[in-house]
């Protein structure tokens, strides 16, 4: 079976419980639509578990990208010769903003890793996909983190750039692809914020499948099964 989850946000216990609930095995595949880190209590454990599993496909999220960008800059030995490149006002401001947006716990736990462990984790994030495409039973699922900025129905996914996948929220009120067998699968936007839906349940309408059910903020963590089109849940942080 192939499963899709998103926005784990450091909720390691819920992530593990969900894998147990779906009886995830080496014969299955798990697609994680980004934002594995920040906010929840154990973001580094989430990444470490994902790294150990060859059947987990990691798609980059905006929180993961910010972590990678800042930790790459700051996980070096700061000396009199290089401090002006690594401790600029711009970088320090970005670091403060990241910490305020849930990154502080990620930074603290990342800082406790050995230097080789840090490099391995940063390499893992650097190698994350920007999108994946899954086909099943005549249907096509296009997996991204947030949405598709500068969208055109005739534009191939490979033609979008990094930032087109990471920040702008999908417009769930409109169908992106006229072909009704093509679905855009996203995280990033909590389903409880989707107008007219407003539930911590997977949203399916207008060719969208939205699966961020607010695990780190009192909602649930969801897994969407491609083969059965079933949504499976565990309760998030209360």
C-alpha positions in Angstrom: 0.0 0.0 0.0 1.0 3.6 -0.5 0.2 6.2 2.1 0.5 10.0 2.2 0.8 12.1 5.4 1.8 15.7 6.0 2.8 18.3 8.5 3.9 15.9 11.3 5.6 18.9 12.9 7.6 17.0 15.5 4.7 14.9 16.7 6.8 11.7 16.9 4.5 9.8 19.2 1.5 10.4 16.9 3.6 9.6 13.8 4.6 6.2 15.3 1.1 5.4 16.4 -0.2 6.2 12.9 2.3 3.9 11.4 1.2 1.1 13.8 -2.4 1.8 13.0 -1.9 1.3 9.2 0.4 -1.6 9.9 3.1 0.0 7.9 5.6 -2.5 6.6 8.7 -2.8 4.4 6.3 -3.6 1.5 4.5 -0.3 1.8 5.5 3.2 0.8 5.0 6.4 2.8 5.1 9.8 1.2 5.6 12.7 3.7 4.5 16.0 2.3 6.9 18.2 4.2 7.0 20.0 7.5 8.3 17.1 9.5 10.0 19.5 11.9 9.1 22.4 14.3 6.3 23.0 16.8 5.9 19.5 18.2 8.0 18.0 21.0 10.4 15.7 19.0 11.1 16.9 15.5 14.6 15.4 15.3 13.3 12.0 16.2 10.7 12.3 13.4 13.5 13.0 10.9 15.7 10.3 12.2 13.0 7.7 11.9 12.2 8.8 8.3 15.9 8.6 7.5 16.2 5.0 8.6 13.3 3.9 6.3 14.1 3.3 2.7 10.4 3.2 1.8 9.8 6.8 3.0 9.7 9.4 0.3 10.3 12.9 1.8 8.8 15.9 0.0 10.3 19.3 1.1 8.1 21.6 3.2 8.7 25.3 4.0 9.7 24.5 7.7 12.1 21.8 6.6 13.7 24.3 4.1 14.1 27.0 6.7 15.7 24.6 9.0 18.1 23.4 6.3 19.0 26.9 5.2 19.7 28.2 8.7 21.4 25.1 10.2 23.7 24.9 7.2 24.8 28.4 7.9 25.0 28.1 11.7 26.3 24.5 12.1 29.9 25.5 11.4 32.7 26.7 13.7 32.3 30.4 14.0 35.7 32.2 13.9 37.0 35.7 13.5 37.5 34.9 9.8 34.0 33.7 8.9 31.6 35.3 11.5 30.6 38.0 9.1 29.3 35.4 6.6 27.5 33.3 9.1 26.3 35.8 11.7 24.9 38.5 9.6 21.9 40.6 10.7 19.8 39.0 8.0 20.6 35.4 9.2 20.1 36.3 12.9 16.7 37.9 12.1 15.7 34.8 10.1 16.7 32.6 13.0 14.7 34.6 15.5 11.6 34.5 13.2 12.1 30.7 12.7 12.3 30.2 16.5 9.1 32.2 17.0 7.4 30.0 14.3 8.1 26.8 16.2 11.7 26.3 15.2 13.3 26.7 18.6 12.8 23.1 19.7 14.2 21.9 16.4 17.3 24.1 16.8 17.8 22.9 20.4 17.5 19.2 19.5 19.6 19.5 16.3 22.3 21.2 18.3 22.7 18.1 20.5 23.6 15.9 17.5 27.2 15.1 16.7 28.7 16.9 13.8 28.5 13.8 11.5 24.8 13.3 12.5 24.1 17.0 11.6 25.7 16.6 8.2 23.7 13.5 7.5 20.5 15.1 8.4 21.1 18.2 6.4 22.1 16.0 3.4 18.8 14.1 3.8 16.8 17.3 3.7 18.8 18.6 0.7 17.9 15.5 -1.2 14.1 15.7 -0.5 11.8 15.8 -3.5 9.8 18.9 -4.5 7.0 16.8 -5.8 6.0 13.2 -6.6 3.5 11.7 -9.0 1.6 8.5 -8.2 -0.7 6.7 -10.5 -3.4 4.1 -9.5 -6.4 2.7 -11.1 -6.6 5.3 -13.9 -6.1 8.2 -11.5 -3.0 10.5 -11.0 -2.1 12.0 -7.7 0.3 15.0 -7.8 1.9 15.4 -4.4 3.3 18.8 -3.3 3.7 20.5 0.1 1.8 23.7 -0.2 0.4 24.3 -3.6 1.5 25.6 -7.0 2.3 29.2 -7.4 2.2 30.6 -10.9 -0.1 27.8 -11.8 -1.1 26.8 -15.3 -2.9 23.5 -16.1 -0.6 22.9 -19.0 2.6 23.5 -17.0 4.6 20.4 -16.1 5.6 20.1 -12.4 9.3 20.1 -13.5 8.8 23.7 -14.8 8.0 25.1 -11.3 10.8 26.4 -9.1 11.5 25.7 -5.5 9.4 28.5 -4.0 6.4 27.6 -6.1 5.9 24.5 -4.1 6.6 25.8 -0.6 4.6 28.8 0.5 1.5 29.8 -1.4 -1.6 28.0 -0.1 -3.7 26.1 -2.7 -7.0 27.6 -3.6 -9.4 24.8 -2.6 -12.4 26.6 -4.0 -11.3 25.9 -7.6 -10.3 22.9 -9.6 -6.7 23.2 -10.9 -6.7 20.4 -13.5 -9.7 20.0 -15.9 -9.0 16.3 -16.1 -11.1 14.9 -13.3 -8.8 11.9 -12.9 -5.9 14.2 -11.8 -5.7 15.2 -8.1 -3.5 17.8 -6.4 -2.5 16.4 -2.9 -1.3 19.0 -0.4 -0.4 19.7 3.2 0.5 23.1 4.6 -3.0 24.5 4.9 -4.8 23.1 7.9 -8.1 21.6 6.7 -9.8 23.3 9.6 -9.1 26.6 7.8 -10.6 25.6 4.5 -13.7 27.7 4.0 -16.8 25.6 4.0 -15.0 22.6 5.5 -13.5 23.7 8.8 -12.9 20.1 10.1 -9.8 18.2 11.1 -10.5 15.7 8.4 -9.0 15.1 5.0 -10.6 17.4 2.5 -11.6 16.0 -0.9 -13.3 18.3 -3.4 -12.6 20.1 -6.7 -9.8 17.8 -7.5 -8.0 18.5 -4.2 -6.9 16.2 -1.4 -5.8 18.2 1.6 -4.3 16.2 4.5 -2.9 18.6 7.1 -5.3 18.0 9.9 -3.5 20.1 12.5 -1.7 17.4 14.5 0.5 19.8 16.4 -2.3 22.2 17.4 -5.0 19.9 18.8 -6.2 18.3 15.6 -5.2 14.9 14.2 -2.5 13.3 12.1 -3.9 11.7 8.9 -2.8 9.1 6.5 -4.4 8.9 3.1 -4.2 5.5 1.4 -3.8 5.7 -2.4 -5.1 2.2 -3.1 -8.2 2.3 -0.9 -8.7 6.2 -0.9 -9.3 5.8 2.9 -8.2 8.3 5.5 -6.8 6.9 8.8 -6.3 9.1 11.8 -4.7 9.4 15.2 -5.4 12.2 17.7 -2.9 14.9 17.8 -1.5 16.9 20.7 -4.2 18.1 23.0 
